[in-house]
């Protein structure tokens, strides 16, 4: 029989879910449907780029490629229902075929365009790692391939997964969740002792089944594993936990978005009470400048900050020897975050960050173990979720 505290929790979470679904911001977010781009359209866009190159050569001109600038804040705008999105009139970076400083990148882009063309044409897939190892001399590093694939995705205005290029996921997921991969493999995340790697093809996931009441996005793998060891997913309520192991990869972000689109349940973030943790949470919620061209598919503006809050450190009297002084780099990062366009719509977040500025200390989630070894899973999170301790 359900206890009064557990009943109160279910009631609180269910009310939150209704409030979220009724809000204008989330309703707008839910109604966005990703437009499917046909194989033919993708091939046509690549062919148009090649046609431009051939035309330049026929005029005895050096071919040039124009890539949208994915690193400038001046190229993004903020929409509370979407997050950071690339502006239509974004500045571009010119990659010239006759310039020594850019000729290698020019060749790399053409090579990857040819790979993508064959993949889409044959309806087959390759990983970014495959592309790198097929021509290590040209690409020199995996990072170069990763960046160029995103550049091409942005240039063609096509989601990366539609280019048939997959990335190996670093994220993990566990909890009350079953689904089917595109190849028909059935994935069951319900084992309390094991984790499942986030899929490399989120777009191919179907038949999602879950009774979860909420999703908990955990910043660090160490915290994720500790909560698994403590059987957190089943103790209080069926839930889903996911970690991107620090700064999340695209697949982890796509998975959180997929869960929100499918289940329409609250999404909570558990991050360190430091500028780095806050920025990671902002990436899940509002996106990043580098991937702003794909914000509609990646961001979840309904994400709520569950902890660790700077105000928790004082309220819970976390031992001083567990607190860490802010470095100059931390202070600079915090000042930068407070200037981000989305902070104006989050006054409670601003207060928490200003409190960190004033106290000049930060803390990791693990600092709660100084109060009691099982404090995080058995006391902190249950009480936060039961009584609405998020911002």
C-alpha positions, -999 to +999 in steps of 0.1 A: +000+000+000+013+035-009+026+055+021+014+091+026+048+106+017+050+086-015+014+095-024+023+132-018+053+128-041+032+113-069+007+140-066+034+167-066+051+153-097+018+148-116+007+184-109+041+196-122+036+175-153+002+191-159+016+226-153+044+220-178+021+207-205-003+236-200+024+262-202+027+282-234+064+277-236+063+239-234+032+236-255+050+254-283+080+232-278+060+200-279+042+210-311+074+214-331+077+185-355+110+178-371+107+181-409+119+150-427+143+159-455+142+133-483+173+116-496+167+132-529+168+167-514+200+160-495+217+147-527+204+178-546+219+201-520+253+184-522+251+184-560+245+222-560+277+227-540+297+206-565+280+225-594+292+257-578+328+244-577+326+232-613+312+266-624+341+284-607+367+261-624+350+267-658+355+304-652+392+299-642+383+310-607+395+294-575+365+275-559+354+288-525+331+273-498+312+294-474+305+279-440+282+295-414+303+307-384+294+283-356+316+300-329+302+335-327+276+347-302+267+374-327+253+347-350+227+334-325+195+347-310+175+335-280+140+322-280+126+310-246+107+282-264+137+270-284+169+282-267+199+295-287+193+293-324+213+304-353+202+337-369+191+336-406+217+363-416+247+346-399+282+356-409+302+330-428+337+318-429+353+314-463+373+283-471+394+289-502+409+263-524+438+285-534+448+296-499+476+277-481+460+281-447+426+267-458+434+243-487+436+213-463+402+220-448+388+225-483+400+191-493+387+175-461+352+190-467+350+177-502+361+143-491+335+141-464+308+155-488+316+126-512+314+101-484+280+115-473+267+115-508+275+077-512+260+069-478+227+087-485+225+074-520+230+038-508+209+043-476+238+030-455+255+045-424+291+051-412+305+065-380+327+095-378+354+072-366+350+051-398+355+083-419+386+092-399+403+058-402+396+056-439+419+085-445+440+093-414+466+112-435+441+137-448+422+143-415+451+141-390+427+139-361+393+126-352+384+161-339+388+175-375+363+150-388+338+158-360+340+195-366+336+192-404+306+169-402+289+195-381+300+223-405+285+203-434+253+197-414+250+234-408+259+243-444+234+219-459+208+228-432+203+191-426+203+174-392+235+154-388+217+120-385+200+127-418+235+127-434+238+090-424+269+098-403+267+084-367+288+092-337+297+067-309+278+078-278+296+084-245+263+088-225+247+061-203+210+056-194+192+035-169+157+032-153+121+025-163+126+025-200+123+000-229+126+008-266+134-007-300+165+003-320+161+008-358+175-026-365+149-043-343+170-048-312+150-045-280+167-024-253+157-028-217+172-002-193+154-015-161+182-035-146+193-017-114+229-031-117+236-024-153+236+006-176+228+010-213+249+031-237+229+058-253+221+049-289+241+061-318+210+065-338+184+083-317+162+090-347+158+053-353+144+046-318+108+036-317+082+018-294+093+036-262+076+022-232+080+037-197+061+043-165+087+069-153+075+099-134+105+120-143+139+121-160+170+129-139+199+143-160+231+137-140+263+156-148+289+131-138+293+094-144+306+089-108+273+104-094+253+084-119+270+051-108+265+059-071+228+065-076+226+032-095+244+014-066+218+029-042+190+017-065+176+053-067+155+046-098+131+024-080+133+036-044+110+066-045+094+064-079+100+048-113+123+072-131+149+074-159+185+085-153+209+097-180+244+111-179+264+126-207+296+121-186+303+158-183+297+181-213+271+161-232+276+148-267+249+153-293+234+118-288+229+124-251+211+156-258+190+140-285+180+113-261+169+137-234+149+155-261+134+123-274+123+113-239+106+147-234+089+146-268+076+111-261+068+109-224+061+146-215+074+142-180+095+166-159+132+168-167+155+176-137+192+184-138+216+173-110+249+191-115+278+203-093+273+237-077+300+253-098+301+273-130+311+243-151+281+223-139+257+252-145+270+256-180+264+219-187+229+222-175+224+252-198+235+232-228+208+206-221+182+234-216+192+261-240+218+246-263+252+258-274+265+283-299+283+256-319+251+235-324+226+264-325+217+256-361+201+224-348+185+238-316+150+227-325+161+191-322+184+193-292+172+217-265+147+210-238+137+244-223+116+227-196+147+214-178+147+223-141+177+228-118+172+203-090+206+206-074+232+210-062+221+246-056+245+271-041+218+279-015+218+242-005+253+246+008+243+270+035+209+255+042+223+220+047+254+233+065+278+214+042+311+212+061+335+239+051+363+215+043+341+201+015+337+236-001+362+247-027+372+284-033+363+297-068+393+301-090+398+332-113+387+310-142+355+300-122+348+337-115+353+346-152+330+317-163+303+327-138+304+364-150+301+351-186+271+329-177+253+358-160+255+378-192+240+350-213+207+361-230+187+333-214+195+343-178+170+372-179+142+347-181+156+328-151+156+351-121+159+322-096+189+309-114+204+344-113+200+345-076+217+312-071+246+322-093+249+356-076+250+338-042+279+317-056+296+350-066+292+364-031+302+333-012+332+327-036+329+289-030+318+259-051+310+223-043+307+190-060+277+168-056+299+143-037+303+169-009+269+158+004+286+125+015+303+146+042+269+149+059+261+112+055+273+085+030+238+079+017+225+115+020+222+121-017+200+091-027+181+086+006+175+121+019+186+150-005+169+139-037+137+124-022+130+155-002+139+178-032+115+159-054+088+155-028+086+192-017+095+210-049+131+220-041+141+230-076+144+263-095 
